[in-house]
Amino acid sequence: MTTKQDCILITGGYGFIGSHLIEQMHHQEPGTMILNMDCLTYAGKRANLAALQVPERVINLEIDISDAIAVAKIFKRYPISGVIHLAAESHVDNSLHDPGLFVRTNVIGSHNLLHQAYTSWMNGPHDAKPGCEKNRYVQVSTDEVYGSLGPTEFFTETSPYAPNSPYSATKASADLIVRSYHQSYGLNTGITCCVNNYGPRQHHEKLIPHMISKALAGQPLPIYGDGQQVRDWLHVSDHCRAIELVYRQGAPGRTYNIGARSESTNLDLVIRICEILDQKKPDPRGRSYKELITFVKDRPGHDRRYATNADRMRTELGWQPLIDQHKGLEQTVQWYCAQILSSQL
């Protein structure tokens, strides 16, 4: 049960997953005040939360998490009882070009938040301040921290971390710092490691919206290597339900893997997108969008396969994905088509 005193800080709320999570918690938890901390990088948009004009319940704070002084001021100003940390630099290609930016945001920024939660909620190691005993910090991470898999295995919560890109390395680093604050100081933490997400509002640099926009523009659809990299895909709304369950009911110090068991190769996914577009928005030249598929040089450190075992989420928290990938992908393609069409008018 929530109370009127609940005040949850959600970072990255102008972004893809963050905006969906804030919408969900706003509608389902009327007694909760939500603070959205977002510095509005290229991947975030104010428009993602434009429908939530409720200033007494959703407060937007345009602050960079790497600014320790600014983060500290927010913890002093508001009675924050929980943190769900999503804000991150997340595009692997960008991390290969500018890894320092990823260290600053994903490692230093994450530590700033974590340390402020600790000093605000606890007198010292394993000594919570009165009224802060149930306060909780959840780190939203990625399955990429585990590295790459063979054709049949699945990552579990005890799989060793083996990141292969600057992006996943910085996420792994932040996860380990979170773990240390639980072990050393007794801070009530949780970590989620999720598979690839899809759905409305995802930035166009990501695979699904990128391919849709390229196809509609009649441009080549570039696929790295042979396109046989395997990913599990989860609708963003199913991910947000999982995050909230971990925040509300997850065991202190636990990591929870989140996955749909809905794997496909990158090539098969792009082919499916093309087939949906062929049906819903045929190419005016009468060709299939699949004819636009091209193969380009693979990127460095490209993991071959990710797949997680989400049994802990299912058995401990009763979670399971609700959106079938076939229907979810079709709805997602239609949403992006409508957005692209409206932007051209």
MOSUL-V247457 format. One record per helix or strand of 2 or more residues. SS is the DSSP state (h for helix, s for strand). FROM is the first residue (numbers start at 1). LEN is the number of residues. Records with the same first field share a line. If there is no record, write none. Layout:
SS = FROM-LEN  FROM-LEN
//
This chain:
s = 7-5  33-5  58-4  82-4  122-3  127-2  136-7  189-6  196-3  221-4  230-6  254-5  263-3  293-4
h = 16-13  46-4  68-10  92-6  99-23  143-4  166-20  207-10  236-14  266-15  289-4  311-7  325-20
//
